[in-house]
Amino acid sequence: MPQYCYKCGNCEHEFETWHSMKERLDDCPECESVKSLYRVPYFTINRKIDKAVKVGSVVKKSIEEAKKEIEEDKKKARKEDYES
């Protein structure tokens, strides 16, 4: 489903929503005025950049970095002398 941006001609409330291409919203959810919405041209240029990064890759990278830090901390802890 495509994403659309609407603006109310009455209260100027602007919002984004997802719906089918056949559907069209007319009534404002904010001020509840009837047939006051119009579509605002909406461009998603940045989406191409976002799609280049695989979903979860940022999380995976963070997990790998955390694992490395933990291993380094373990090595340091093994080398330290502890007083009993």
C-alpha positions, 0 to 999 in steps of 0.5 A, spaced: 500 500 500 502 506 498 503 512 503 499 519 502 500 525 506 493 529 507 492 536 509 485 539 512 483 546 508 479 548 515 484 547 521 491 545 516 492 539 520 497 535 516 498 527 517 501 521 513 497 515 512 497 508 508 491 506 504 490 503 497 490 507 491 483 506 490 481 509 497 481 517 498 480 520 505 475 526 505 474 528 513 479 531 517 480 526 524 482 532 527 477 538 527 472 533 524 470 537 518 467 534 512 470 533 505 476 538 507 482 534 506 486 534 500 492 530 498 499 534 499 504 532 494 509 527 497 516 525 495 520 519 498 527 520 496 530 518 502 526 511 502 531 509 497 537 510 501 533 506 507 532 500 503 540 500 501 541 498 508 538 491 510 533 491 515 536 489 522 543 491 520 544 496 525 542 492 530 546 486 528 552 491 528 551 493 535 551 486 537 557 485 534 561 491 537 558 489 544 560 482 543 567 484 542 567 489 548 565 483 552 571 479 550 576 485 551 573 486 558 574 478 559 581 478 557 582 484 562 579 481 567 583 474 567 589 478 567 588 482 573 590 479 580 584 479 585 586 480 592 582 475 597 
